[in-house]
Amino acid sequence: MKLLDQSRRHHRPRQNPFDQRKRAVAGKWHVDEPYIKVRGQWMYLYRASDSVGDTVEFYFSAHRNLPAAKRFFRKALERHGRPDRVVIDGSQTKYEAIVSCDTTNRLRGRSRRRLKPIRIRQSQYVNNPH
């Protein structure tokens, strides 16, 4: 029996533990950002949940502006792929962030088929997704 030298062993790169437990998410996301108190400090909790009610992604930010919204959507698209539809409140900032991130994501895509833009539904009455 031949012993392998430890330095010659091939190891698979370690994955993020979160990605190992990642499950498929539904194609329709509800996005909101409540203002909550975290450890004595007021923060915006950007969160997306799918149509089943499971949390897709979340992000804490001290600001409710375009860069924070873009950061949240970029992270969600990288981890979970593109949803078919996104339901948001009447926020123009979130709308611009989705359009910007979706355009960048579609341009970066390597597939030969043309990707459809994410459909965005705005409703000023959407406050709590479930």
Backbone torsions as a table, in degrees:
resi	resn	phi	psi	omega
1	MET	NA	132.0	-176.7
2	LYS	-94.5	129.5	177.9
3	LEU	-89.2	136.5	178.7
4	LEU	-88.4	138.3	174.7
5	ASP	-68.4	135.3	-177.7
6	GLN	-58.6	-34.2	-177.2
7	SER	-72.9	-17.6	-177.8
8	ARG	-94.7	-7.8	179.2
9	ARG	-65.9	142.9	177.1
10	HIS	-100.0	123.2	179.7
11	HIS	-111.9	141.8	172.9
12	ARG	-74.5	143.3	177.6
13	PRO	-63.5	143.6	-179.6
14	ARG	-70.0	137.5	177.9
15	GLN	-96.0	157.4	174.3
16	ASN	-63.6	130.4	-179.5
17	PRO	-56.4	-32.3	178.5
18	PHE	-64.2	-42.2	-178.6
19	ASP	-68.0	-28.2	178.9
20	GLN	-68.3	-31.5	-179.0
21	ARG	-95.1	0.7	-174.0
22	LYS	-63.4	135.2	178.2
23	ARG	-114.9	166.7	179.3
24	ALA	-69.4	143.9	178.1
25	VAL	-112.6	156.1	-179.7
26	ALA	-71.1	163.7	-174.4
27	GLY	-81.3	-1.5	179.8
28	LYS	-121.2	122.4	-179.3
29	TRP	-110.5	142.3	170.4
30	HIS	-107.8	128.1	-176.0
31	VAL	-122.3	133.3	173.8
32	ASP	-148.2	172.2	177.7
33	GLU	-145.5	85.6	176.7
34	PRO	-70.3	154.4	178.4
35	TYR	-97.7	113.1	-174.3
36	ILE	-128.7	162.0	178.7
37	LYS	-96.8	123.1	-179.1
38	VAL	-123.8	116.7	-179.3
39	ARG	50.7	42.7	176.6
40	GLY	81.8	3.5	-178.4
41	GLN	-123.0	134.8	179.3
42	TRP	-77.3	129.8	-177.9
43	MET	-137.4	157.9	171.2
44	TYR	-94.3	129.9	177.4
45	LEU	-103.7	98.9	174.3
46	TYR	-76.0	125.7	-179.6
47	ARG	-143.0	146.8	175.8
48	ALA	-125.1	133.4	174.7
49	SER	-126.0	149.7	-179.2
50	ASP	-86.7	179.8	-174.7
51	SER	-67.6	-16.1	177.0
52	VAL	-83.2	-19.1	179.8
53	GLY	106.1	-1.0	178.4
54	ASP	-79.5	144.2	178.6
55	THR	-72.4	127.6	178.5
56	VAL	-87.8	-51.3	-176.8
57	GLU	-157.2	156.2	173.8
58	PHE	-145.3	159.8	-177.6
59	TYR	-157.5	129.6	177.0
60	PHE	-94.2	138.5	178.8
61	SER	-146.1	144.6	175.9
62	ALA	-78.5	-17.5	-176.3
63	HIS	-120.9	148.5	174.6
64	ARG	-111.8	81.9	-176.9
65	ASN	-142.0	-178.9	-176.4
66	LEU	-62.6	-46.3	178.6
67	PRO	-59.4	-38.6	179.2
68	ALA	-67.3	-42.4	179.1
69	ALA	-64.8	-40.8	178.2
70	LYS	-63.9	-42.2	178.8
71	ARG	-59.1	-44.0	179.3
72	PHE	-62.7	-49.6	-177.2
73	PHE	-68.3	-36.1	177.0
74	ARG	-60.1	-46.2	-179.6
75	LYS	-62.6	-44.4	-179.0
76	ALA	-65.3	-41.9	-179.6
77	LEU	-68.4	-37.5	179.0
78	GLU	-65.8	-40.9	-175.9
79	ARG	-80.9	-35.3	-169.5
80	HIS	-120.2	-1.8	-178.8
81	GLY	82.1	-172.8	-174.8
82	ARG	-93.5	130.3	173.5
83	PRO	-80.8	162.5	174.8
84	ASP	-74.9	-42.4	-176.6
85	ARG	-137.0	151.9	174.7
86	VAL	-131.8	129.4	177.6
87	VAL	-105.8	123.8	-179.3
88	ILE	-129.9	168.7	173.1
89	ASP	-76.8	-167.8	-176.1
90	GLY	-76.7	15.5	-175.1
91	SER	-70.7	120.2	177.6
92	GLN	-70.1	-31.1	179.9
93	THR	-62.7	-47.4	179.1
94	LYS	-64.7	-38.1	178.3
95	TYR	-60.0	-47.9	179.3
96	GLU	-63.8	-38.4	179.6
97	ALA	-64.9	-42.6	179.5
98	ILE	-64.3	-47.0	-179.4
99	VAL	-61.3	-43.9	-179.5
100	SER	-64.0	-49.3	-178.7
101	CYS	-67.3	-36.9	179.4
102	ASP	-66.5	-42.7	178.5
103	THR	-61.8	-46.7	178.3
104	THR	-61.2	-42.6	-179.5
105	ASN	-63.9	-41.7	-179.7
106	ARG	-69.6	-36.2	179.2
107	LEU	-69.6	-32.3	-179.5
108	ARG	-78.4	-19.3	-176.9
109	GLY	-61.3	139.4	-176.8
110	ARG	-93.5	-6.2	-175.9
111	SER	-74.0	152.5	-179.3
112	ARG	-81.0	-22.6	179.6
113	ARG	-78.5	147.5	-177.3
114	ARG	-81.7	126.2	-179.3
115	LEU	-83.8	137.6	176.8
116	LYS	-77.5	147.2	175.9
117	PRO	-65.8	153.2	176.9
118	ILE	-67.3	131.7	177.1
119	ARG	-80.5	130.8	-177.0
120	ILE	-115.4	126.7	176.2
121	ARG	-111.3	120.8	178.1
122	GLN	-103.9	132.0	176.3
123	SER	-142.6	120.9	-178.9
124	GLN	-69.6	-12.0	-178.8
125	TYR	-94.5	-4.6	178.6
126	VAL	-77.5	111.8	-179.4
127	ASN	-118.7	-49.2	179.3
128	ASN	-120.9	121.1	-173.7
129	PRO	-63.1	-23.3	-177.1
130	HIS	-140.6	NA	NA
